Amino acid sequence: MKLNFRLWSRAEGIAESGEDVEIRQRSKPSLKNLFFAFFRLGLTAFGGPAMVAHIKELSVGRHNWLDEEKFKDGVILCQTIPGATAMQTAAYVGFRARGIEGALASFVGFGLPAFLLMLILSSLYARYHEVHGIISLFNGLQVAVVAIVAHATYSFGRTTFKNYKEILLALASAFGLWAGVSPFIVILAAALLGIVSLSDKGIIPDSFDRESDGYSLKQFSVLLLIMFSGLLMLYLLDTKIFNLAVLMMRIDLFAFGGGFASVPLMLHEIVNVRGWLDSKTFMDGIALGQVTPGPIVITSTFVGYLIYGTAGAIVATVAIFTPSFLMVIAIIPVMDRLRTYVYFLRATRGILASFVGLLFFVTVKFALAVPWDVLRILLVCAAFAALIKKLDILYVVLATAVISIVVF
């Protein structure tokens, strides 16, 4: 039996005191429980990468589907490959809990609420060509979003930072993002700085387990076959909708730095190159993507609906998420092997610090967009305190929305 060095306590990982650490048996959820747990979380998926902290609370703290070290591995993986970080983290957790079927259950569950809401809003927009009233309805949630992202920054910073060098790395990453440096460059620089500047203290390389977490090459091959078969069917049925699918997949492949990186790519291809939508209509779609739960790339649902109706919305949405989902599944075994090297573990600490920097940058960016007054300041403080006290995020968002509608 292999000795696992990742013994951890629920609160802070490995206990610092000399007391014995109680080893909890990792639970194995059903696919149904995975789906509905992430569906419920997806209803409140505001704040983009900030949702990673709440995925951690759900999977590590509340249900013990995986330990904190493996969760951090997932954050590193999803931070370094293109695609929407929170969506990919949901897939990663599902994979660790129940293999490829679990990854599909959690990924679809987390993204489905955003898709359904955007589909409804796209239908209303197509009928009435009005978005301002919808945005006004959601504007009060800006305060909740700031609280969610600020809490995520605090939560990840508290468990990530071990010394002042990691804090400096996080601040440097935030400054680089503010200065307009590509997120991919920021992540790469953080990894390199982690290798050269961070010590090996507390780093214990893992032994490689070929059978870890039920990875199945056969199942992955089936997924690839389904994807290519779907593309072939689209090509035979309608070349226009096939071109839409290929375009969305290509956008996802180059969306380094999270979902926001896909926005300029989508704008260029949809408006400037193909002229499928005009600039104003596309920006209305971006606005809806920002004020609804889910990643900003859910704008693909809006684009697909306005071009080809419900079928276009489904195809565009599936296509924009498929490549990054497959990348998560494909790279996990590589990540497990790399964890046997100390230099890789140093790099991961640098990447985690850059992720905290990203959250801090997003917090500041969202906060500057809010027209602050005394009531909003009190509301954001109350929402932040509620999240610190581990009140369910769904209740925090609902309470903030109700107060916003009444007060603002």
N, C-alpha and C positions, 0 to 999 in steps of 0.2 A: 504493500500500500504506500502510495507516494505521500510524502509530508508536504502539506500546503503551508507556505510561509505567509499566506494572506489571512492570518487570524486577525479578527477585527471586532471592535465593539460598535454598537449601533451609533453612538454619538460621534466618535472621533477617529475611527479606524483602529489602529493598534493602541491599546491602553498604555499610558506612560507610567502608571504606578506599578508596584510590584504585585498587585492583586492578580489572581487568576482571571483569565478572560473566558467567558462562557461562549462556546462555539455554537452558533445557531445553525440548525439544519436548513439549507437553502430550499425554499418551497418551489414547487413546479406547478404553475397555473395551468388551467385548461385553456384551450384556444378561445373558447367563449368568454372566459373571464379576462383574458388578455385583450380581446377585441373591445369589450364594453368598458374596461378600465381606461383604455386609451381613447375611446370614443368620448367618454365623459370628460377627460382631460382636454380633448380637442375642442370641446365646446367653449373653452376659456383660453384658447391658444393665442393670446395676444402677446406682443413683445418679441416675436421672432426667436432668436437664440436664447432669450431669457427663459423660455419654457423648458430648457434643458435642466434647470435647477428643480423644476417641479416634476419632471420625469424621474430625476434622481430620488426625490422624496417618495414618489409613488413606488418605484422599483426596488430601491435600496432600503429606504427607511420604513415604509409602510408594509410592503409585502415580502421583502427579502428574496427577490427573484435572482439577484446577483449581488456580489460584494462591491464595496466602494472602489477597490483597485480596478476591477474589471470594468466598472462603469466609467472610470476615468480613462481607461483604454479606449472606450467607445467615443468619449468626447474628443480625444486626440485624433482618432480615425476620422470622425465626421467633420472635424475642423480642418483637416488637411486635404480632403477630396472635394470636388465640386458638388453643389447641390444645397438644398435647404437643411441646415444643421439639425434643427429640432426634429424634422421628419425622419432624417437618417438615424438620429439617436433612438427614436421610437423603434425603428426597425432593428437596430443593434440590440436593444434590450429584449425584444421579442425573440431574436435569434439565440441569445444567450439562455433565455428561459425555455424555449421549445423548438429550437432549430429553425429551419427555413419556413415551416408552416407558421410558427410563432412570429417570425419576422413579418410575414404577410399580414397576419391578424392585427398586430400592433400598428403597422404602417398604415393599413387601410382604415383601421379604427380611428387613428389620430387625425388623418386627413379628411375623412368623410364629412364631418360637420362643416368644415370650411367649404368643401365642394358644394354641398347641398345649399348652404346659405348663399354662396356666390351664384349658383345656378338660378335661384329664386330672384336675386337682385338683378341679374343680367336680363332675365325675362321681363321684370318690371321696367328696367331701363330701355329695353328694346321697344316696349309698348308706349312708354310715356316720355322717353328721352330726357329724363330728369334725374340728376344724381344728388343735387344739393340738399334736398330734404332728407334723403337717406343718410348723408354724411352728418347732417345736423343731429340726427337721432343718435349717432354713435360718438359724436364729439365729446360728450361727457365722459366717455370711457378713456379719454387721453390720460386722465389723472390715474386711473387704475393701471394703465400700461406703464406709466412712470414708476409707480409703486412696485409692480411686478418685476421690471427690469432692475430697479435699485435693489430689491430683495435678492434677485439672482446674483448680482454683483457681490453683495455681502456674503451670501451663502457659499459661493464658489471661492471667493477670496479667503474666507475663514478656514476652509479645509485644504486649500491649495498652497497658500504661502507658508513656507518653512523658515525663510530668512529674508533679509532686506534685498538680496539680489533678485529674487523672484518678484518682489514688489516693484523694483526699478524696471524689470523687464515688462511688467504689466503696464506701467505708466508710459514707457517708451513705445509700446505697441499702440496704446491709445493715442499718443501724440502722432505717431506715424499715420494712423488711420484718419485722424483729424486733418493732417497735412495733405491727404489725398493719395497716400501711397497704396498700391494694390494690396488687398488683404493677403493674397498669396505670397507676396514679397515679405510682408510683416511676419507671417507664420514661419516662412523659411528662415528669416533672420533670427527669430526667437529660438528656433530649434538649434541653429548654429551657435548662438550665444549661450544656450543652455549647455551644449557640449563643452565649450571652452571655459565657462565661468562657474558652473555649478559643481559642487563636490559630490563624491560617491557616498557620503554619509547617509545611512538609512536606506540605501538602494540594495535590494536583494534580487538578483536576476532569477527568473523562473526557469524550471526545467520544461522542455517542450513536450507537450502531450498531443500526439497525433490524433487521438480520439476525442479531444476536448469538444464539448458542447454539441456533439452530434452533427458535425459538418458532413454534408452528403454531396459529393461531386455529381452523383446521378441526379439528385433533385435540382441542383443548380443547372445542369445540362437541360433538364426538362423546362426550366424557366426560360432559358435562352431559346429553346425550340418554340415555346409558346410565343415569345416576343417576335421572332422572325416569321412564324406562321401568321401572326396577326398583321404584321406589316405587308406580307404577301397578299393576304385577303383584302386589305385596304387598297392595295395597288390594283387588284383585279376589279374591285367594286367601283372605286372612284379615285382617280389619280390626284385630284385636288385635295381630298381629305388625307390621302397618303402623304402628300407634300407637307401638309400641316403637321402631321405626326412626326415626320423626319425633322422638320424645322425645330419643333419643341424639344425633341431629343438632343439635337445638336446644341441648342441653347443651354440645356441642363449640363451637358458635358463640359461647357466652358464657364460655368457659373462658380468660379473659385471665390471663396469668401462669403458663401451663403446666398440666400435667395435674392438679396438686393443686387448682387452682381449680375443677375439675369435681366434686370429691368432695362438698362441701356441696350443690351443685345437684342431683347425683344422689340424695343422701340425701333431700333435700326432696321431689323428684318421685316417687321409687320407694317410699319408706316413708310419708311424711306425706300426700301428695296422693292417690296411687293405691292404696297399701296392698298392693302386689304382694309385698313381703317385709316381715318384721318387722325391727325395729332391730338385734337381735342377729345375725340372719342376714346382714344387709347389712354390718355391721361385720366379720363373719368374712370376707366377700368383700374388704373393704378391706385386712384383714390379709394375705390371700393376695396381693393386688395389690402390697403393699409388700415382701414377702419373695421374690417371684419376679422374674426379669428383665423388663424392659419398663416402659413408663410406667404410672402408677397407674391411668389410665383403662382398663387392661385388665380392671379390675373389671367392666366392661360385659359381658365374656364370661361371668363368673360369674352376673351378674344375668340375662342372656338365657337361660343354660342352666337355671337354676332355674325360670324362668317357662315357657319353651317348648322345653326340651331342646336338642339340638345345632343345630337350625335357628334357634332363638332366639339361641344363642350366636354363630352366624355373622352373623346379621342385626344384632345389637346391636354386634358388634365392627366390622363394615364401616361401620355408620352413625356410630359415635363418631369415626371417623377421616376420613370422607369430606369434610366441609366444610373442615377445616383443610388437607387435601391440596389441594383445589381452590383454596383461597385462595393457597397458596404458588405454584402454577402461574400463577394469574391476575395476581399482583402483581409477579412477577419483571420483566416488561417495564417496569412503572412504576418499579421500583427502578433499573433501568438508565438510565432517562431522568433520574431525580432526581440521579444521581451527577454530572451536569453542573453542579450548583449547590454553591458553597462552603458556604453555610449548612446545606444538608442534610448535607454531609460533617462539619461540626462536630457536628451533632446525632447522627450515627452514632457518633462517638467517645464522646459522653456515654452513648449506649445500650450500647455495648460495655463501658464502665466499670461501668454498672449490672448487666450480666450477670456480671462478675467479682464484684460485690457479692452477687448472688444465689447464686453458687457458694460464696462464703465463708459466707453465712448458712446454706445447706444443710449445709455441712461442720460448723459448730458445732452445728446442730440434730441431725444424725445422731450426732455424737460424744457429745452429752449423753445419748443414749438407750442407750449401751453401758455395761454394768457393768464398768468398767475394773479390771484387775488387772495384775500384772507381765507375765504371759504375753501378754495381749491387747495391751499396750503394745509389747512386743517384736515381736509379729506384725504390728501395723499399721505399725511402722517398717520392717520387712523388706518388706512389700508396697509401701509408698510408695517405698522405695529401688529395688525391682525395676521399678516403673513409670517412675521417673526414668531408669533405665538402658535404658528402652524395651523391656523384656521384654514379650512378647505378653500382653495382658490376659487372654486365655483361660487361659493357664498360671498366671497370678497367682491368678485366681479358683479354679481347680481345686486348686492347692496349698493355698490358704487354707482351702477347704472340707474337704480331707482332714485337714489339721492340726487344724481345729476339731472335726471328728467324733472324732478320736483323743484330743485333749487336753480338750475341753470336754464 
